[in-house]
Amino acid sequence: MTRYIEGRNRQQSFLLPESVDDYVGEDNPVRVVDAFVDELDLAALGFGRATPADTGRPGYHPATLLKLYLYGYLNRVPSSRRLEREAQRNLEVLWLTGRLAPDFKTIADFRRDNGPAIQATCRRFVLLCRELRLFTESLVAIDGSKFKAVNTRDKNYTPGAIQRRIEQVEASIARYLAALDTADRQQPDVPSAKVERLRERLVGLREKMRHLREMEVAVKTAPDGQISLTDPDARAMATNGKGTGLVGYNVQAAVDTKHHLIAAHEVTNLGHDRTQLVPMAALAQSATGRTGLTVLADRGYYSGQQVLACEKAGVIAYVSKPLTSGAKAENRFGKQDFVYLPRQDVYRCPAGEQLTWRFNNVERDMTLRNYWTDACSTCAIKPQCTTGKERRIKRWEHEAVLDAMQNRLDQVPQAMVLRRQTVEHPFGTIKAWMGATHFLTRTLNRVKTEMSLQVLAYNMKRVIAILGVRPLMEAIRA
């Protein structure tokens, strides 16, 4: 007899064999997946084959494939080929699917063909969270993050990138031509194989140059001046680190500040967030059912027109103002150093003079009021203020809305800290689940479907952590 814990003999037979259900505990999250999908009206959500055909070969029920995908995304197994293997060997999956093992093509086709229905399923779980009163606070944080697409930077073309690559190819061609000239002068000492290799490299470089010239013409005719060959909807996007841009998608999320649940999300291929505040606030309002919503966002969302639209929609916005003053960069007074006096409709400058309104003009569909004073020519601190004849201040006709928002921010200095703590953690978690390659699918619509599965898995894990498996199952079946 050994001093180790021994396993069972593989050849041993049992009079009363164990059932598959015995291998899945009562508190196993896979039971939540099973209960949630069983309570869905798949036909109403738009899943194909929710009603079986009268003729032809029977197919898999969409509930089976949806359960398989939800289990995969909950356990960081998003690949259809890996899910095929899990369906053949994983006891939890065998329990979940009733020992069905669809092939990878059937699994992948389900995700491809049921994109809108899968996105509706994600919204249905958010509605369940709302019914469970998990969105008790009318406060959400909004942010965007760049996710990599199935498209390398070498297969993405912009005018700047093409120009840089042309310069690199021209330098390489010149280097190889010089090497060939050197080889010609040293004949017959230089091996013929080396000369042949140099000529082959030159042929490849000239072919690459021809391709770049063709892409240069194609990019000029592209609607947004950019072309991606592998994933046509992916776009080159800048990130915070220098030289760390990527080709991918911009994922937007509105996250509840209390339970850190993702109330709403969207996938775009815009490289900035300036136009996303209103759409995301509207999605968050619809998801949480709260019209008087407060949103927190970073300075990337700062836009006067977006903040004004939020005000009209009953959304209270807290958005940091970007520090982009050219005068401040040159160590002169910025606009924030001039105090606006609403009763007199004038600005008071650092020297104590009053800048009065002179005329209105329209820039980018915004009516701007222009203020200045004639006292600048004799001002002692003019060099610290302007290099022109006088210092002019422009004020948007609705700038009072921005001033009110800035006053709110000044009274709640921890608002941006709360925003960062709330919304950046879900992005980091989901990216860790997705791995270094992030998205597996191509084109915007399919990427939206993939992101909905990731968000649904994230929210499901959060609710299980908050409520527990059994209470959540009871709520789903209620």
C-alpha positions as CSV (number, residue, x, y, z in Angstrom):
1,M,0.0,0.0,0.0
2,T,1.4,3.4,-1.1
3,R,1.4,6.6,0.9
4,Y,-0.4,8.5,-1.9
5,I,-4.0,9.2,-2.7
6,E,-5.0,6.7,-5.3
7,G,-7.4,7.1,-8.2
8,R,-10.0,4.7,-9.5
9,N,-9.1,1.8,-11.7
10,R,-10.0,2.7,-15.3
11,Q,-11.1,-0.9,-16.0
12,Q,-13.5,-1.1,-13.0
13,S,-17.2,-1.4,-13.8
14,F,-20.0,0.0,-11.7
15,L,-23.3,-1.6,-11.0
16,L,-24.9,1.8,-10.8
17,P,-22.9,4.2,-13.1
18,E,-22.7,7.8,-12.3
19,S,-24.6,10.3,-14.4
20,V,-23.1,13.3,-16.2
21,D,-25.2,15.5,-13.9
22,D,-23.1,14.3,-10.9
23,Y,-20.0,15.9,-12.4
24,V,-21.6,19.4,-12.5
25,G,-22.1,20.9,-9.0
26,E,-25.2,22.9,-8.0
27,D,-23.1,26.1,-7.8
28,N,-21.4,25.7,-11.2
29,P,-21.8,28.8,-13.4
30,V,-22.6,26.5,-16.3
31,R,-26.0,26.0,-14.8
32,V,-26.7,29.8,-15.1
33,V,-25.9,29.6,-18.8
34,D,-28.3,26.7,-19.2
35,A,-31.1,28.4,-17.2
36,F,-30.6,31.8,-19.0
37,V,-30.8,30.4,-22.5
38,D,-33.7,28.1,-21.7
39,E,-35.8,31.1,-20.6
40,L,-35.1,33.1,-23.8
41,D,-37.6,33.4,-26.6
42,L,-35.2,32.6,-29.4
43,A,-37.6,33.2,-32.2
44,A,-38.5,36.7,-30.9
45,L,-34.8,37.5,-30.5
46,G,-34.4,36.7,-34.2
47,F,-32.4,33.4,-34.1
48,G,-32.5,31.4,-37.3
49,R,-34.0,27.9,-37.2
50,A,-35.7,28.7,-33.9
51,T,-38.7,27.0,-35.5
52,P,-37.6,23.7,-37.2
53,A,-38.3,23.1,-40.9
54,D,-40.8,20.4,-41.8
55,T,-38.5,18.8,-44.4
56,G,-34.8,18.3,-44.8
57,R,-32.1,17.1,-42.5
58,P,-32.6,18.1,-38.8
59,G,-30.1,20.7,-37.5
60,Y,-28.9,21.8,-34.1
61,H,-31.2,23.8,-32.0
62,P,-30.0,27.4,-31.7
63,A,-30.2,27.1,-27.9
64,T,-27.5,24.4,-28.0
65,L,-25.1,26.5,-30.0
66,L,-25.9,29.7,-28.0
67,K,-25.1,27.8,-24.8
68,L,-21.9,26.5,-26.3
69,Y,-20.8,30.0,-27.2
70,L,-21.7,31.5,-23.9
71,Y,-19.8,28.8,-22.1
72,G,-16.8,29.4,-24.4
73,Y,-16.7,33.1,-23.8
74,L,-17.2,32.7,-20.1
75,N,-14.1,30.4,-20.1
76,R,-11.9,32.2,-22.6
77,V,-12.5,29.7,-25.4
78,P,-13.9,31.9,-28.2
79,S,-12.5,29.9,-31.1
80,S,-15.0,27.6,-33.0
81,R,-12.3,25.0,-33.5
82,R,-11.4,25.0,-29.8
83,L,-15.1,24.8,-28.9
84,E,-15.4,21.8,-31.2
85,R,-12.8,20.0,-29.1
86,E,-14.3,21.1,-25.8
87,A,-17.7,19.6,-26.9
88,Q,-16.0,16.2,-27.2
89,R,-14.0,16.1,-24.0
90,N,-15.2,18.7,-21.5
91,L,-17.6,17.3,-18.9
92,E,-19.3,20.7,-18.3
93,V,-19.9,21.1,-22.1
94,L,-21.1,17.5,-22.4
95,W,-23.6,18.3,-19.6
96,L,-24.6,21.6,-21.2
97,T,-25.2,20.4,-24.7
98,G,-26.6,16.9,-23.9
99,R,-23.4,15.3,-25.3
100,L,-23.9,16.9,-28.7
101,A,-20.6,17.7,-30.6
102,P,-21.2,20.0,-33.6
103,D,-18.2,20.6,-35.9
104,F,-16.4,23.9,-36.0
105,K,-18.0,25.0,-39.2
106,T,-21.5,24.7,-37.7
107,I,-20.3,26.6,-34.6
108,A,-18.7,29.4,-36.7
109,D,-21.7,29.7,-39.0
110,F,-24.0,30.1,-36.1
111,R,-22.1,33.2,-34.8
112,R,-21.9,34.6,-38.4
113,D,-25.5,34.1,-39.2
114,N,-27.1,35.3,-36.0
115,G,-25.3,38.5,-35.2
116,P,-28.3,40.7,-34.5
117,A,-29.9,38.0,-32.4
118,I,-26.8,37.6,-30.3
119,Q,-26.6,41.3,-29.8
120,A,-30.2,41.3,-28.7
121,T,-29.4,38.5,-26.2
122,C,-26.7,40.7,-24.7
123,R,-29.3,43.5,-24.2
124,R,-31.7,41.0,-22.8
125,F,-29.3,40.2,-20.0
126,V,-28.8,43.9,-19.3
127,L,-32.6,44.1,-19.0
128,L,-32.5,41.2,-16.5
129,C,-29.9,43.2,-14.5
130,R,-32.3,46.1,-14.6
131,E,-35.2,44.0,-13.3
132,L,-32.9,42.8,-10.5
133,R,-32.4,46.4,-9.5
134,L,-28.7,46.3,-10.1
135,F,-28.8,49.7,-11.7
136,T,-29.9,51.6,-8.6
137,E,-27.7,54.7,-9.2
138,S,-28.2,57.1,-12.0
139,L,-24.4,57.4,-12.6
140,V,-22.4,55.7,-15.4
141,A,-18.9,56.2,-16.6
142,I,-18.2,56.3,-20.4
143,D,-15.0,55.5,-22.1
144,G,-13.6,54.0,-25.3
145,S,-10.7,51.6,-25.9
146,K,-8.9,50.4,-29.0
147,F,-9.1,46.7,-29.8
148,K,-6.9,45.0,-32.4
149,A,-8.5,43.7,-35.6
150,V,-7.5,40.7,-37.8
151,N,-5.4,43.1,-39.9
152,T,-1.7,43.8,-39.4
153,R,-0.3,47.3,-39.8
154,D,1.5,46.2,-43.0
155,K,-1.8,45.5,-44.6
156,N,-3.3,48.9,-43.7
157,Y,-2.6,51.9,-46.0
158,T,-2.9,55.6,-45.3
159,P,-1.2,58.5,-47.2
160,G,1.4,58.9,-44.5
161,A,2.1,55.2,-44.2
162,I,2.5,54.8,-48.0
163,Q,4.9,57.7,-48.2
164,R,7.1,56.3,-45.4
165,R,7.1,52.8,-47.0
166,I,8.0,54.3,-50.5
167,E,10.9,56.1,-48.9
168,Q,12.1,52.9,-47.2
169,V,11.8,50.9,-50.5
170,E,13.7,53.6,-52.4
171,A,16.5,53.5,-49.8
172,S,16.6,49.7,-50.0
173,I,16.7,49.8,-53.9
174,A,19.6,52.3,-53.8
175,R,21.5,50.1,-51.3
176,Y,21.1,47.0,-53.4
177,L,22.1,48.8,-56.6
178,A,25.2,50.0,-54.9
179,A,25.9,46.4,-53.8
180,L,25.5,45.2,-57.3
181,D,27.9,47.9,-58.6
182,T,30.4,46.8,-56.0
183,A,30.0,43.2,-57.1
184,D,30.5,44.1,-60.8
185,R,33.8,45.8,-60.0
186,Q,35.0,42.8,-58.0
187,Q,34.2,40.1,-60.6
188,P,35.1,37.3,-60.7
189,D,35.9,37.2,-57.0
190,V,32.2,37.6,-56.0
191,P,30.2,34.4,-56.1
192,S,27.5,34.3,-58.7
193,A,25.0,33.1,-56.1
194,K,25.4,36.3,-54.2
195,V,24.9,38.4,-57.3
196,E,21.7,36.4,-58.2
197,R,20.4,36.9,-54.7
198,L,20.9,40.7,-55.0
199,R,19.0,40.7,-58.3
200,E,16.2,38.7,-56.8
201,R,15.9,41.2,-53.9
202,L,15.8,44.1,-56.4
203,V,13.0,42.4,-58.4
204,G,11.0,42.0,-55.1
205,L,11.6,45.6,-54.1
206,R,10.4,46.9,-57.5
207,E,7.3,44.7,-57.3
208,K,6.7,46.1,-53.8
209,M,7.1,49.7,-55.2
210,R,4.6,49.0,-58.0
211,H,2.1,47.7,-55.4
212,L,2.6,50.8,-53.2
213,R,2.0,53.1,-56.2
214,E,-1.2,51.3,-56.9
215,M,-2.3,51.6,-53.3
216,E,-1.4,55.3,-53.3
217,V,-3.9,55.8,-56.1
218,A,-6.5,53.6,-54.4
219,V,-6.2,55.5,-51.1
220,K,-6.9,58.8,-52.8
221,T,-10.2,57.5,-54.0
222,A,-11.2,55.9,-50.6
223,P,-14.0,57.8,-48.7
224,D,-11.9,58.2,-45.6
225,G,-8.4,58.0,-47.2
226,Q,-7.6,54.6,-45.7
227,I,-7.6,51.0,-46.9
228,S,-7.3,47.8,-45.0
229,L,-6.8,44.6,-47.0
230,T,-7.5,41.8,-44.5
231,D,-10.4,43.4,-42.7
232,P,-11.9,46.2,-44.8
233,D,-13.7,47.8,-41.9
234,A,-10.6,48.0,-39.6
235,R,-8.9,51.4,-39.3
236,A,-5.5,52.6,-38.1
237,M,-5.9,54.3,-34.7
238,A,-3.5,56.2,-32.5
239,T,-3.0,55.1,-28.9
240,N,-1.5,56.9,-25.9
241,G,2.0,55.5,-26.3
242,K,4.3,57.0,-28.9
243,G,4.6,54.7,-31.9
244,T,2.0,52.2,-30.5
245,G,-0.8,52.7,-32.9
246,L,-2.8,49.8,-34.0
247,V,-5.3,48.7,-36.7
248,G,-8.6,47.8,-35.1
249,Y,-11.9,49.1,-33.7
250,N,-12.9,51.6,-31.1
251,V,-15.1,49.9,-28.5
252,Q,-17.3,52.2,-26.4
253,A,-18.8,51.3,-23.0
254,A,-21.0,52.8,-20.4
255,V,-20.4,51.2,-17.0
256,D,-22.5,51.4,-13.9
257,T,-20.4,52.9,-11.1
258,K,-21.9,50.7,-8.3
259,H,-21.6,47.1,-9.6
260,H,-19.3,47.8,-12.6
261,L,-21.8,46.2,-15.0
262,I,-21.6,47.2,-18.6
263,A,-25.0,48.9,-19.2
264,A,-24.4,49.6,-22.9
265,H,-21.6,49.2,-25.5
266,E,-21.0,50.0,-29.1
267,V,-18.2,49.2,-31.6
268,T,-17.1,51.9,-34.1
269,N,-14.2,52.2,-36.5
270,L,-13.7,55.9,-35.7
271,G,-10.3,56.7,-34.1
272,H,-11.6,59.3,-31.7
273,D,-14.4,59.7,-29.1
274,R,-15.5,63.3,-29.8
275,T,-18.9,62.3,-31.3
276,Q,-19.7,59.4,-29.0
277,L,-20.9,61.1,-25.8
278,V,-24.5,61.6,-26.9
279,P,-25.0,58.1,-28.5
280,M,-23.5,56.3,-25.5
281,A,-25.5,58.4,-23.0
282,A,-28.7,57.6,-25.0
283,L,-27.9,53.9,-25.0
284,A,-27.2,54.0,-21.2
285,Q,-30.5,55.8,-20.6
286,S,-32.4,53.2,-22.5
287,A,-30.5,50.3,-20.8
288,T,-30.9,51.6,-17.2
289,G,-34.4,53.1,-17.7
290,R,-33.2,56.3,-16.0
291,T,-33.9,59.5,-17.9
292,G,-32.1,61.7,-15.4
293,L,-28.7,60.1,-15.9
294,T,-25.3,61.5,-14.9
295,V,-22.3,60.5,-17.1
296,L,-18.6,60.7,-16.4
297,A,-16.2,60.9,-19.4
298,D,-12.6,61.9,-20.0
299,R,-11.4,64.9,-22.1
300,G,-11.5,62.8,-25.3
301,Y,-15.3,63.3,-25.3
302,Y,-15.1,67.1,-24.8
303,S,-17.3,68.7,-27.4
304,G,-19.6,71.7,-26.8
305,Q,-22.3,70.5,-29.2
306,Q,-22.2,67.0,-27.6
307,V,-22.5,68.5,-24.0
308,L,-25.3,70.8,-25.2
309,A,-27.2,67.8,-26.7
310,C,-26.8,65.9,-23.4
311,E,-28.2,68.9,-21.5
312,K,-31.3,68.9,-23.8
313,A,-31.8,65.1,-23.3
314,G,-31.7,65.4,-19.5
315,V,-28.2,63.9,-19.1
316,I,-25.9,65.6,-16.7
317,A,-22.4,65.4,-18.1
318,Y,-19.0,65.6,-16.3
319,V,-16.3,65.9,-19.0
320,S,-12.8,67.1,-18.4
321,K,-11.7,70.0,-20.6
322,P,-8.6,69.4,-22.8
323,L,-5.6,71.6,-22.2
324,T,-5.0,72.6,-25.9
325,S,-4.3,76.3,-25.5
326,G,-1.5,77.5,-27.9
327,A,-1.0,80.6,-25.8
328,K,-0.4,78.5,-22.6
329,A,2.1,76.4,-24.5
330,E,4.0,79.6,-25.3
331,N,3.8,80.7,-21.7
332,R,1.2,83.4,-22.3
333,F,-2.2,83.9,-20.7
334,G,-4.9,81.4,-21.8
335,K,-8.6,81.9,-22.2
336,Q,-9.1,80.4,-18.7
337,D,-7.2,83.5,-17.3
338,F,-10.0,85.8,-18.6
339,V,-13.0,86.0,-16.4
340,Y,-16.5,86.2,-18.0
341,L,-19.0,88.5,-16.3
342,P,-22.4,87.4,-17.5
343,R,-24.4,90.5,-16.3
344,Q,-22.2,92.9,-18.2
345,D,-21.5,90.4,-21.0
346,V,-17.8,91.2,-20.9
347,Y,-14.5,89.5,-20.2
348,R,-12.1,90.8,-17.5
349,C,-8.5,90.3,-18.5
350,P,-5.5,89.7,-16.1
351,A,-4.7,93.4,-16.3
352,G,-8.2,94.4,-15.1
353,E,-9.5,95.7,-18.5
354,Q,-12.9,94.7,-19.9
355,L,-13.1,93.1,-23.3
356,T,-16.5,94.0,-24.8
357,W,-18.5,92.2,-27.5
358,R,-17.8,93.4,-31.1
359,F,-19.4,91.0,-33.6
360,N,-20.6,87.4,-34.2
361,N,-19.2,84.9,-36.7
362,V,-20.0,81.3,-37.6
363,E,-17.3,78.6,-37.5
364,R,-18.0,74.9,-38.0
365,D,-21.8,75.5,-37.5
366,M,-21.2,77.3,-34.2
367,T,-22.1,80.9,-33.6
368,L,-19.1,82.6,-31.9
369,R,-19.2,86.0,-30.1
370,N,-15.9,88.0,-30.4
371,Y,-14.6,90.2,-27.6
372,W,-11.6,92.6,-27.3
373,T,-10.5,95.9,-25.9
374,D,-8.6,98.9,-27.4
375,A,-6.5,99.2,-24.2
376,C,-4.1,96.4,-25.3
377,S,-1.8,98.8,-27.1
378,T,-0.8,100.6,-23.9
379,C,-1.0,97.5,-21.6
380,A,2.2,96.8,-19.6
381,I,1.7,93.0,-19.7
382,K,0.8,92.7,-23.3
383,P,3.8,90.5,-24.2
384,Q,2.4,88.0,-21.7
385,C,-1.0,88.1,-23.4
386,T,-0.7,88.4,-27.2
387,T,1.7,88.9,-30.1
388,G,-1.0,90.7,-32.2
389,K,-2.5,94.1,-32.1
390,E,-5.0,93.1,-29.4
391,R,-6.1,90.0,-27.6
392,R,-9.4,88.6,-28.9
393,I,-11.6,86.1,-27.0
394,K,-14.2,84.0,-28.7
395,R,-17.2,82.7,-26.8
396,W,-19.7,80.1,-28.1
397,E,-23.3,81.3,-27.8
398,H,-24.1,78.2,-25.6
399,E,-20.8,78.4,-23.6
400,A,-22.8,78.9,-20.4
401,V,-23.6,75.1,-20.6
402,L,-19.8,74.4,-20.6
403,D,-19.2,76.8,-17.8
404,A,-21.9,75.1,-15.7
405,M,-20.3,71.7,-16.3
406,Q,-16.9,73.1,-15.3
407,N,-18.4,74.4,-12.1
408,R,-19.8,70.9,-11.4
409,L,-16.5,69.3,-11.9
410,D,-14.8,71.8,-9.6
411,Q,-17.2,70.9,-6.9
412,V,-16.6,67.1,-7.4
413,P,-12.8,66.8,-7.9
414,Q,-12.9,63.0,-7.4
415,A,-15.3,62.5,-10.4
416,M,-12.5,61.7,-12.9
417,V,-10.9,59.3,-10.4
418,L,-14.2,57.5,-10.0
419,R,-14.6,57.4,-13.8
420,R,-11.1,55.7,-14.2
421,Q,-11.8,53.2,-11.5
422,T,-15.1,52.2,-13.0
423,V,-14.7,51.9,-16.7
424,E,-11.1,51.0,-17.3
425,H,-11.2,47.8,-15.3
426,P,-13.8,46.1,-17.5
427,F,-11.7,47.0,-20.6
428,G,-8.6,45.5,-19.1
429,T,-10.5,42.4,-18.0
430,I,-12.0,41.7,-21.4
431,K,-8.7,42.4,-23.2
432,A,-7.0,39.8,-20.9
433,W,-9.7,37.3,-21.8
434,M,-9.3,38.0,-25.6
435,G,-5.6,37.6,-25.5
436,A,-3.0,39.4,-27.6
437,T,-4.9,39.2,-30.9
438,H,-8.2,40.5,-29.5
439,F,-10.9,40.1,-32.2
440,L,-11.1,36.8,-34.2
441,T,-13.7,37.9,-36.7
442,R,-13.6,40.4,-39.6
443,T,-15.9,43.3,-40.7
444,L,-17.7,45.7,-38.4
445,N,-21.0,43.7,-38.0
446,R,-19.2,40.4,-37.1
447,V,-16.9,42.3,-34.7
448,K,-20.0,43.8,-33.0
449,T,-21.4,40.2,-32.5
450,E,-18.1,39.1,-31.0
451,M,-18.0,42.0,-28.6
452,S,-21.6,41.4,-27.5
453,L,-20.6,37.8,-26.5
454,Q,-17.6,39.2,-24.6
455,V,-19.8,41.8,-22.8
456,L,-22.5,39.2,-22.0
457,A,-19.9,36.9,-20.5
458,Y,-18.4,39.7,-18.5
459,N,-21.8,40.9,-17.1
460,M,-22.8,37.3,-16.3
461,K,-19.6,36.7,-14.3
462,R,-20.2,40.0,-12.5
463,V,-23.8,39.1,-11.6
464,I,-22.8,35.7,-10.4
465,A,-20.2,37.3,-8.2
466,I,-22.8,39.7,-6.8
467,L,-25.7,37.4,-6.3
468,G,-24.4,33.9,-6.5
469,V,-25.3,31.0,-8.8
470,R,-28.5,29.8,-7.2
471,P,-30.2,33.2,-6.5
472,L,-29.4,34.2,-10.1
473,M,-31.0,31.0,-11.5
474,E,-34.1,31.6,-9.3
475,A,-34.3,35.2,-10.6
476,I,-34.0,34.0,-14.2
477,R,-36.7,31.5,-13.8
478,A,-39.0,33.8,-11.9
